Amino acid sequence: MPHILIVDDHRQIRDSVTRFLERNGMRATAAKDAHDMDARLASGHYDLMVLDVMMPGEDGLSVCRRISAEKRLPIIMLTALGQDTDRIVGLEVGADDYLPKPFNPRELLARIKAVLRRAPQAQTEGGPLAGHTVRFAGLTLEADAHVLTRADGNRVQLTTADFRLLSVLLARPRTALSREQLLDLTAGRAAGPLDRTIDNQISRLRRKIEADALRPAIIATVRNRGYSLNADVEVVA
């Protein structure tokens, strides 16, 4: 059974989500803050974290940034309704998905299942690029390590969400993919009318791979269609 770590300072939310997930075939462990979370992570294995943004002490955004840099643990962030900035920053620091409060537990369960469907290969095998090194536009990607080497020799560690999005683009070079297609292929869910998830993730990825993120040459915006990887792709090992 997938083991989910729920990190939220509201006991009622922790308890209700824990019970709901356990009734739906998952293991669930709760933590009340970042300190409690660190203790849980040190003593057990988890497949995904549900993380609240607003917590006393170290907040969820800081936790997400730290965990994304340390380990490949998928994260779904819980944000206050209407706090677009929190959602955008959450994606920027490595969250795989987000859900505004108040939320329907069934939607949270669906988001968890969607992220988990894509997580095992991306975390442990490098996804469909497992075991390979890929070159494109003067960049080199080590799929298993999620490490990108730039032309100047600088190495960039990609988050799970960054790697998943880049993998989708690498698999379809010079092909325009809509935001809806990219969200389905990376997160397994449909886009809402005001959903900016893919735009935010594209912006973050551009800052890591483009020489000038404001004038992108590798990930092109295709007017009225979406985004395209504007490069040839070579699998070299």
Phi and psi restraints in degrees (value plus and minus 20) as a CYANA .aco file:
   2 PRO   PHI     -81.0   -41.0
   2 PRO   PSI     119.6   159.6
   3 HIS   PHI    -127.4   -87.4
   3 HIS   PSI      96.9   136.9
   4 ILE   PHI    -128.0   -88.0
   4 ILE   PSI     112.5   152.5
   5 LEU   PHI    -122.1   -82.1
   5 LEU   PSI     102.0   142.0
   6 ILE   PHI    -126.4   -86.4
   6 ILE   PSI     100.0   140.0
   7 VAL   PHI    -137.7   -97.7
   7 VAL   PSI      87.8   127.8
   8 ASP   PHI    -177.7  -137.7
   8 ASP   PSI     118.6   158.6
   9 ASP   PHI    -101.0   -61.0
   9 ASP   PSI     -28.2    11.8
  10 HIS   PHI    -111.3   -71.3
  10 HIS   PSI      93.6   133.6
  11 ARG   PHI     -80.5   -40.5
  11 ARG   PSI     -58.7   -18.7
  12 GLN   PHI     -81.4   -41.4
  12 GLN   PSI     -60.9   -20.9
  13 ILE   PHI     -87.1   -47.1
  13 ILE   PSI     -65.6   -25.6
  14 ARG   PHI     -75.8   -35.8
  14 ARG   PSI     -68.5   -28.5
  15 ASP   PHI     -88.4   -48.4
  15 ASP   PSI     -63.7   -23.7
  16 SER   PHI     -88.1   -48.1
  16 SER   PSI     -61.1   -21.1
  17 VAL   PHI     -87.7   -47.7
  17 VAL   PSI     -60.2   -20.2
  18 THR   PHI     -79.0   -39.0
  18 THR   PSI     -69.1   -29.1
  19 ARG   PHI     -82.0   -42.0
  19 ARG   PSI     -61.9   -21.9
  20 PHE   PHI     -84.8   -44.8
  20 PHE   PSI     -65.2   -25.2
  21 LEU   PHI     -85.1   -45.1
  21 LEU   PSI     -59.1   -19.1
  22 GLU   PHI     -87.0   -47.0
  22 GLU   PSI     -53.7   -13.7
  23 ARG   PHI     -90.0   -50.0
  23 ARG   PSI     -36.9     3.1
  24 ASN   PHI    -131.9   -91.9
  24 ASN   PSI      11.6    51.6
  25 GLY   PHI      61.2   101.2
  25 GLY   PSI       4.5    44.5
  26 MET   PHI    -145.3  -105.3
  26 MET   PSI     133.9   173.9
  27 ARG   PHI    -105.8   -65.8
  27 ARG   PSI     124.1   164.1
  28 ALA   PHI    -160.5  -120.5
  28 ALA   PSI     114.7   154.7
  29 THR   PHI    -148.2  -108.2
  29 THR   PSI     119.2   159.2
  30 ALA   PHI    -131.4   -91.4
  30 ALA   PSI     127.6   167.6
  31 ALA   PHI    -155.0  -115.0
  31 ALA   PSI     122.5   162.5
  32 LYS   PHI    -110.8   -70.8
  32 LYS   PSI     -36.4     3.6
  33 ASP   PHI    -182.7  -142.7
  33 ASP   PSI    -196.7  -156.7
  34 ALA   PHI     -85.6   -45.6
  34 ALA   PSI     -57.7   -17.7
  35 HIS   PHI     -83.1   -43.1
  35 HIS   PSI     -65.6   -25.6
  36 ASP   PHI     -83.4   -43.4
  36 ASP   PSI     -60.2   -20.2
  37 MET   PHI     -80.2   -40.2
  37 MET   PSI     -65.6   -25.6
  38 ASP   PHI     -79.3   -39.3
  38 ASP   PSI     -59.7   -19.7
  39 ALA   PHI     -85.3   -45.3
  39 ALA   PSI     -60.6   -20.6
  40 ARG   PHI     -85.3   -45.3
  40 ARG   PSI     -62.9   -22.9
  41 LEU   PHI     -85.7   -45.7
  41 LEU   PSI     -53.0   -13.0
  42 ALA   PHI     -92.9   -52.9
  42 ALA   PSI     -42.0    -2.0
  43 SER   PHI    -131.2   -91.2
  43 SER   PSI     -18.4    21.6
  44 GLY   PHI    -178.9  -138.9
  44 GLY   PSI     149.8   189.8
  45 HIS   PHI    -123.5   -83.5
  45 HIS   PSI     116.9   156.9
  46 TYR   PHI    -150.0  -110.0
  46 TYR   PSI     128.7   168.7
  47 ASP   PHI    -116.7   -76.7
  47 ASP   PSI     -40.2    -0.2
  48 LEU   PHI    -185.4  -145.4
  48 LEU   PSI     130.4   170.4
  49 MET   PHI    -138.9   -98.9
  49 MET   PSI     113.1   153.1
  50 VAL   PHI    -122.2   -82.2
  50 VAL   PSI      97.7   137.7
  51 LEU   PHI    -147.0  -107.0
  51 LEU   PSI     103.7   143.7
  52 ASP   PHI     -98.3   -58.3
  52 ASP   PSI     123.6   163.6
  53 VAL   PHI     -95.4   -55.4
  53 VAL   PSI     -69.4   -29.4
  54 MET   PHI    -110.2   -70.2
  54 MET   PSI      84.3   124.3
  55 MET   PHI    -158.8  -118.8
  55 MET   PSI     131.5   171.5
  56 PRO   PHI     -88.7   -48.7
  56 PRO   PSI     134.1   174.1
  57 GLY   PHI      54.6    94.6
  57 GLY   PSI    -154.6  -114.6
  58 GLU   PHI     -90.2   -50.2
  58 GLU   PSI     103.4   143.4
  59 ASP   PHI    -101.0   -61.0
  59 ASP   PSI     152.0   192.0
  60 GLY   PHI     -83.5   -43.5
  60 GLY   PSI     -54.4   -14.4
  61 LEU   PHI     -86.2   -46.2
  61 LEU   PSI     -62.3   -22.3
  62 SER   PHI     -84.6   -44.6
  62 SER   PSI     -62.1   -22.1
  63 VAL   PHI     -81.0   -41.0
  63 VAL   PSI     -65.8   -25.8
  64 CYS   PHI     -80.4   -40.4
  64 CYS   PSI     -64.4   -24.4
  65 ARG   PHI     -80.6   -40.6
  65 ARG   PSI     -63.4   -23.4
  66 ARG   PHI     -88.4   -48.4
  66 ARG   PSI     -66.4   -26.4
  67 ILE   PHI     -88.1   -48.1
  67 ILE   PSI     -58.4   -18.4
  68 SER   PHI     -83.6   -43.6
  68 SER   PSI     -52.3   -12.3
  69 ALA   PHI     -97.9   -57.9
  69 ALA   PSI     -47.9    -7.9
  70 GLU   PHI    -111.0   -71.0
  70 GLU   PSI     -57.0   -17.0
  71 LYS   PHI    -172.2  -132.2
  71 LYS   PSI     141.2   181.2
  72 ARG   PHI    -113.6   -73.6
  72 ARG   PSI      53.2    93.2
  73 LEU   PHI    -130.9   -90.9
  73 LEU   PSI      95.4   135.4
  74 PRO   PHI     -78.8   -38.8
  74 PRO   PSI     121.9   161.9
  75 ILE   PHI    -150.9  -110.9
  75 ILE   PSI     109.6   149.6
  76 ILE   PHI    -130.2   -90.2
  76 ILE   PSI     102.8   142.8
  77 MET   PHI    -115.6   -75.6
  77 MET   PSI     122.3   162.3
  78 LEU   PHI    -122.8   -82.8
  78 LEU   PSI     103.1   143.1
  79 THR   PHI    -142.8  -102.8
  79 THR   PSI     133.7   173.7
  80 ALA   PHI     -84.8   -44.8
  80 ALA   PSI     120.0   160.0
  81 LEU   PHI     -76.3   -36.3
  81 LEU   PSI     108.8   148.8
  82 GLY   PHI      68.9   108.9
  82 GLY   PSI     -24.5    15.5
  83 GLN   PHI    -107.7   -67.7
  83 GLN   PSI      55.4    95.4
  84 ASP   PHI     -79.8   -39.8
  84 ASP   PSI     -55.7   -15.7
  85 THR   PHI     -81.0   -41.0
  85 THR   PSI     -63.5   -23.5
  86 ASP   PHI     -81.1   -41.1
  86 ASP   PSI     -61.1   -21.1
  87 ARG   PHI     -87.0   -47.0
  87 ARG   PSI     -62.9   -22.9
  88 ILE   PHI     -84.8   -44.8
  88 ILE   PSI     -66.9   -26.9
  89 VAL   PHI     -84.4   -44.4
  89 VAL   PSI     -57.5   -17.5
  90 GLY   PHI     -77.9   -37.9
  90 GLY   PSI     -64.2   -24.2
  91 LEU   PHI     -86.7   -46.7
  91 LEU   PSI     -55.6   -15.6
  92 GLU   PHI     -83.4   -43.4
  92 GLU   PSI     -56.7   -16.7
  93 VAL   PHI    -112.6   -72.6
  93 VAL   PSI     -16.7    23.3
  94 GLY   PHI     102.5   142.5
  94 GLY   PSI     -16.9    23.1
  95 ALA   PHI     -85.5   -45.5
  95 ALA   PSI     126.3   166.3
  96 ASP   PHI    -106.7   -66.7
  96 ASP   PSI     -47.7    -7.7
  97 ASP   PHI    -182.1  -142.1
  97 ASP   PSI     150.9   190.9
  98 TYR   PHI    -164.7  -124.7
  98 TYR   PSI     138.8   178.8
  99 LEU   PHI    -163.5  -123.5
  99 LEU   PSI     105.3   145.3
 100 PRO   PHI     -97.3   -57.3
 100 PRO   PSI     125.2   165.2
 101 LYS   PHI    -106.3   -66.3
 101 LYS   PSI     127.6   167.6
 102 PRO   PHI     -91.7   -51.7
 102 PRO   PSI     132.8   172.8
 103 PHE   PHI    -150.6  -110.6
 103 PHE   PSI     137.7   177.7
 104 ASN   PHI    -105.3   -65.3
 104 ASN   PSI     104.8   144.8
 105 PRO   PHI     -74.6   -34.6
 105 PRO   PSI     -51.5   -11.5
 106 ARG   PHI     -86.5   -46.5
 106 ARG   PSI     -55.4   -15.4
 107 GLU   PHI     -89.1   -49.1
 107 GLU   PSI     -59.8   -19.8
 108 LEU   PHI     -80.0   -40.0
 108 LEU   PSI     -63.8   -23.8
 109 LEU   PHI     -80.2   -40.2
 109 LEU   PSI     -62.5   -22.5
 110 ALA   PHI     -84.3   -44.3
 110 ALA   PSI     -60.5   -20.5
 111 ARG   PHI     -84.7   -44.7
 111 ARG   PSI     -62.2   -22.2
 112 ILE   PHI     -80.4   -40.4
 112 ILE   PSI     -67.1   -27.1
 113 LYS   PHI     -82.4   -42.4
 113 LYS   PSI     -58.9   -18.9
 114 ALA   PHI     -85.8   -45.8
 114 ALA   PSI     -63.5   -23.5
 115 VAL   PHI     -87.4   -47.4
 115 VAL   PSI     -60.9   -20.9
 116 LEU   PHI     -85.7   -45.7
 116 LEU   PSI     -52.7   -12.7
 117 ARG   PHI     -80.4   -40.4
 117 ARG   PSI     -50.6   -10.6
 118 ARG   PHI    -120.4   -80.4
 118 ARG   PSI     -31.5     8.5
 119 ALA   PHI     -95.1   -55.1
 119 ALA   PSI     -63.0   -23.0
 120 PRO   PHI     -77.8   -37.8
 120 PRO   PSI     -69.5   -29.5
 121 GLN   PHI     -85.5   -45.5
 121 GLN   PSI     -63.7   -23.7
 122 ALA   PHI     -84.3   -44.3
 122 ALA   PSI     -54.2   -14.2
 123 GLN   PHI    -100.4   -60.4
 123 GLN   PSI     -62.1   -22.1
 124 THR   PHI    -132.0   -92.0
 124 THR   PSI     -37.0     3.0
 125 GLU   PHI    -145.8  -105.8
 125 GLU   PSI     -24.1    15.9
 126 GLY   PHI      57.4    97.4
 126 GLY   PSI      -3.6    36.4
 127 GLY   PHI      43.4    83.4
 127 GLY   PSI    -170.0  -130.0
 128 PRO   PHI     -85.7   -45.7
 128 PRO   PSI     -33.0     7.0
 129 LEU   PHI    -113.5   -73.5
 129 LEU   PSI      -7.5    32.5
 130 ALA   PHI     -69.5   -29.5
 130 ALA   PSI     111.0   151.0
 131 GLY   PHI      58.7    98.7
 131 GLY   PSI     -17.3    22.7
 132 HIS   PHI    -130.2   -90.2
 132 HIS   PSI     137.4   177.4
 133 THR   PHI    -133.5   -93.5
 133 THR   PSI     112.4   152.4
 134 VAL   PHI    -141.7  -101.7
 134 VAL   PSI     115.7   155.7
 135 ARG   PHI    -135.1   -95.1
 135 ARG   PSI     119.0   159.0
 136 PHE   PHI    -182.5  -142.5
 136 PHE   PSI     117.5   157.5
 137 ALA   PHI      30.0    70.0
 137 ALA   PSI      18.0    58.0
 138 GLY   PHI      58.5    98.5
 138 GLY   PSI     -13.4    26.6
 139 LEU   PHI    -130.2   -90.2
 139 LEU   PSI     133.8   173.8
 140 THR   PHI    -146.6  -106.6
 140 THR   PSI     106.3   146.3
 141 LEU   PHI    -130.8   -90.8
 141 LEU   PSI     103.3   143.3
 142 GLU   PHI    -114.0   -74.0
 142 GLU   PSI      84.2   124.2
 143 ALA   PHI     -82.8   -42.8
 143 ALA   PSI     -66.5   -26.5
 144 ASP   PHI     -84.6   -44.6
 144 ASP   PSI     -53.8   -13.8
 145 ALA   PHI    -110.8   -70.8
 145 ALA   PSI     -30.3     9.7
 146 HIS   PHI      39.5    79.5
 146 HIS   PSI      16.8    56.8
 147 VAL   PHI    -133.7   -93.7
 147 VAL   PSI     111.9   151.9
 148 LEU   PHI    -132.0   -92.0
 148 LEU   PSI     108.3   148.3
 149 THR   PHI    -125.6   -85.6
 149 THR   PSI     103.2   143.2
 150 ARG   PHI    -101.7   -61.7
 150 ARG   PSI     149.7   189.7
 151 ALA   PHI     -81.6   -41.6
 151 ALA   PSI     -49.0    -9.0
 152 ASP   PHI    -104.0   -64.0
 152 ASP   PSI     -16.5    23.5
 153 GLY   PHI      72.4   112.4
 153 GLY   PSI     -30.7     9.3
 154 ASN   PHI     -89.1   -49.1
 154 ASN   PSI     117.6   157.6
 155 ARG   PHI    -125.3   -85.3
 155 ARG   PSI     116.9   156.9
 156 VAL   PHI    -142.3  -102.3
 156 VAL   PSI     106.7   146.7
 157 GLN   PHI    -105.7   -65.7
 157 GLN   PSI     102.7   142.7
 158 LEU   PHI    -109.7   -69.7
 158 LEU   PSI     122.7   162.7
 159 THR   PHI     -93.3   -53.3
 159 THR   PSI     148.0   188.0
 160 THR   PHI     -78.8   -38.8
 160 THR   PSI     -62.5   -22.5
 161 ALA   PHI     -86.0   -46.0
 161 ALA   PSI     -61.6   -21.6
 162 ASP   PHI     -79.5   -39.5
 162 ASP   PSI     -68.1   -28.1
 163 PHE   PHI     -83.4   -43.4
 163 PHE   PSI     -61.5   -21.5
 164 ARG   PHI     -82.9   -42.9
 164 ARG   PSI     -64.5   -24.5
 165 LEU   PHI     -85.2   -45.2
 165 LEU   PSI     -64.9   -24.9
 166 LEU   PHI     -83.1   -43.1
 166 LEU   PSI     -58.7   -18.7
 167 SER   PHI     -81.1   -41.1
 167 SER   PSI     -60.9   -20.9
 168 VAL   PHI     -82.7   -42.7
 168 VAL   PSI     -62.7   -22.7
 169 LEU   PHI     -88.5   -48.5
 169 LEU   PSI     -59.7   -19.7
 170 LEU   PHI     -85.3   -45.3
 170 LEU   PSI     -50.8   -10.8
 171 ALA   PHI     -94.3   -54.3
 171 ALA   PSI     -33.9     6.1
 172 ARG   PHI    -157.5  -117.5
 172 ARG   PSI      39.5    79.5
 173 PRO   PHI     -83.2   -43.2
 173 PRO   PSI     124.4   164.4
 174 ARG   PHI      38.6    78.6
 174 ARG   PSI      10.1    50.1
 175 THR   PHI    -142.7  -102.7
 175 THR   PSI     107.3   147.3
 176 ALA   PHI     -95.2   -55.2
 176 ALA   PSI     105.6   145.6
 177 LEU   PHI    -138.6   -98.6
 177 LEU   PSI     110.9   150.9
 178 SER   PHI     -93.9   -53.9
 178 SER   PSI     144.6   184.6
 179 ARG   PHI     -79.9   -39.9
 179 ARG   PSI     -58.7   -18.7
 180 GLU   PHI     -83.7   -43.7
 180 GLU   PSI     -62.4   -22.4
 181 GLN   PHI     -84.3   -44.3
 181 GLN   PSI     -64.3   -24.3
 182 LEU   PHI     -84.8   -44.8
 182 LEU   PSI     -59.3   -19.3
 183 LEU   PHI     -88.0   -48.0
 183 LEU   PSI     -59.1   -19.1
 184 ASP   PHI     -85.6   -45.6
 184 ASP   PSI     -62.8   -22.8
 185 LEU   PHI     -93.2   -53.2
 185 LEU   PSI     -47.3    -7.3
 186 THR   PHI    -119.6   -79.6
 186 THR   PSI     -50.4   -10.4
 187 ALA   PHI    -144.2  -104.2
 187 ALA   PSI     -30.7     9.3
 188 GLY   PHI      50.6    90.6
 188 GLY   PSI       9.1    49.1
 189 ARG   PHI    -162.5  -122.5
 189 ARG   PSI     142.2   182.2
 190 ALA   PHI    -105.2   -65.2
 190 ALA   PSI     132.8   172.8
 191 ALA   PHI    -105.3   -65.3
 191 ALA   PSI     119.5   159.5
 192 GLY   PHI     -99.8   -59.8
 192 GLY   PSI     150.6   190.6
 193 PRO   PHI     -80.8   -40.8
 193 PRO   PSI     -48.7    -8.7
 194 LEU   PHI    -135.7   -95.7
 194 LEU   PSI       1.7    41.7
 195 ASP   PHI     -94.6   -54.6
 195 ASP   PSI      99.4   139.4
 196 ARG   PHI    -130.5   -90.5
 196 ARG   PSI      -2.9    37.1
 197 THR   PHI     -75.1   -35.1
 197 THR   PSI     -71.7   -31.7
 198 ILE   PHI     -86.0   -46.0
 198 ILE   PSI     -61.1   -21.1
 199 ASP   PHI     -80.0   -40.0
 199 ASP   PSI     -61.5   -21.5
 200 ASN   PHI     -87.3   -47.3
 200 ASN   PSI     -60.4   -20.4
 201 GLN   PHI     -89.0   -49.0
 201 GLN   PSI     -58.2   -18.2
 202 ILE   PHI     -81.8   -41.8
 202 ILE   PSI     -63.9   -23.9
 203 SER   PHI     -80.4   -40.4
 203 SER   PSI     -63.2   -23.2
 204 ARG   PHI     -84.6   -44.6
 204 ARG   PSI     -63.5   -23.5
 205 LEU   PHI     -86.1   -46.1
 205 LEU   PSI     -58.3   -18.3
 206 ARG   PHI     -80.9   -40.9
 206 ARG   PSI     -58.3   -18.3
 207 ARG   PHI     -85.3   -45.3
 207 ARG   PSI     -42.1    -2.1
 208 LYS   PHI    -111.3   -71.3
 208 LYS   PSI     -45.5    -5.5
 209 ILE   PHI    -137.5   -97.5
 209 ILE   PSI     -39.3     0.7
 210 GLU   PHI    -107.9   -67.9
 210 GLU   PSI     127.1   167.1
 211 ALA   PHI     -86.7   -46.7
 211 ALA   PSI     -56.5   -16.5
 212 ASP   PHI    -158.4  -118.4
 212 ASP   PSI      83.9   123.9
 213 ALA   PHI     -83.7   -43.7
 213 ALA   PSI     -43.2    -3.2
 214 LEU   PHI     -99.9   -59.9
 214 LEU   PSI     -38.2     1.8
 215 ARG   PHI    -149.6  -109.6
 215 ARG   PSI      50.1    90.1
 216 PRO   PHI     -85.8   -45.8
 216 PRO   PSI     115.2   155.2
 217 ALA   PHI    -132.7   -92.7
 217 ALA   PSI     -41.0    -1.0
 218 ILE   PHI    -113.1   -73.1
 218 ILE   PSI     -71.8   -31.8
 219 ILE   PHI    -120.8   -80.8
 219 ILE   PSI      85.0   125.0
 220 ALA   PHI    -112.7   -72.7
 220 ALA   PSI     124.9   164.9
 221 THR   PHI    -107.8   -67.8
 221 THR   PSI     103.2   143.2
 222 VAL   PHI    -121.6   -81.6
 222 VAL   PSI      92.9   132.9
 223 ARG   PHI     -76.4   -36.4
 223 ARG   PSI     110.1   150.1
 224 ASN   PHI      45.6    85.6
 224 ASN   PSI     -10.5    29.5
 225 ARG   PHI    -148.0  -108.0
 225 ARG   PSI     -61.8   -21.8
 226 GLY   PHI     124.3   164.3
 226 GLY   PSI    -147.2  -107.2
 227 TYR   PHI    -153.5  -113.5
 227 TYR   PSI     134.8   174.8
 228 SER   PHI    -164.9  -124.9
 228 SER   PSI     121.8   161.8
 229 LEU   PHI    -101.8   -61.8
 229 LEU   PSI      91.8   131.8
 230 ASN   PHI    -112.6   -72.6
 230 ASN   PSI      44.4    84.4
 231 ALA   PHI    -182.6  -142.6
 231 ALA   PSI     136.0   176.0
 232 ASP   PHI    -103.9   -63.9
 232 ASP   PSI     128.2   168.2
 233 VAL   PHI    -138.0   -98.0
 233 VAL   PSI     111.4   151.4
 234 GLU   PHI    -146.4  -106.4
 234 GLU   PSI     103.1   143.1
 235 VAL   PHI    -111.1   -71.1
 235 VAL   PSI      95.6   135.6
 236 VAL   PHI    -125.1   -85.1
 236 VAL   PSI     -33.4     6.6
